[in-house]
Amino acid sequence: MLKYQNIKEFCEFYTIEVSEIASHPEYAARIEKYHESLDELIVGYSQMGGLNQEICSIFGKCDFDADYGVVD
């Protein structure tokens, strides 16, 4: 069985269950081949989360004003 910290996330990415890896060696081979790229994606999305929240907090009021008009 593969032992990666993000194995659940890898399986979610490939739309498989962790338990399926044992009976499908091709799944394990694919995860083994691409695990570094998937780790980089996970790190990137984690880093972008804070930035996205900051952007939403800045522009959220603008969207509200555009949708409903400015209320004083």
N, C-alpha and C positions, 0 to 999 in steps of 0.2 A: 504494500500500500504506500502511496506517496505521502510524504510528510512535509507539507508546506504550511506555513502559518496561515496563508490565505486560501487554503484548499476549498473552503465553502464558497468563497467569492469566485474562484476559478470555475467551480461546478455551476454556479449560478450564471456565469458568463456564457458557458457552453450549454446551458439548459439541461444539465444532467444532475443526478443525485450522487452524493459521495459514495453511497453503497454500490452504485453501478460500476465504479472504477475496477473493483476486484474481478468482475466477470467480463469486462471489456478492456483488454490490454491496449487497444487503440486509443481509448480515452486517456489512459495513463501516459502513453507515448506523446500524445498531443500536448497535454499539460506539461510534461517534462520538457518538450521542445520549446514551448512558448511561455513558460512561467516567468522568466525575467521581464518580458514585455508586459505581461499582465500585472506584475508587481509595479512596474513603472506607471501603468495606467491608474492603478489604485492610488499610488502616492500622488500623482498629478491631480486626480479628482479630489483627493483629500485636501490638497493645498488650495485648490480653486474654491472649495466650499466657503472659506472665510471671506475671500474676495467677492464671491457672489452675494453673500449676505450684506457686505458693505455697500455694494452697488445697489442692491434692492432697497436698503435703508435710505440711500441718497435719492434715488429716482422714484421710489414708491409714491411720494407725495405728488410728484409731477404727473404720474399716471392717473392718480386720483383726480387731480385738478383738470386734466385733459378729458377725463370721462364724465365728470360731474360739474365742472366749472368751479372757479375759485369762490369759496364762501368766506366772507369776512365776518 
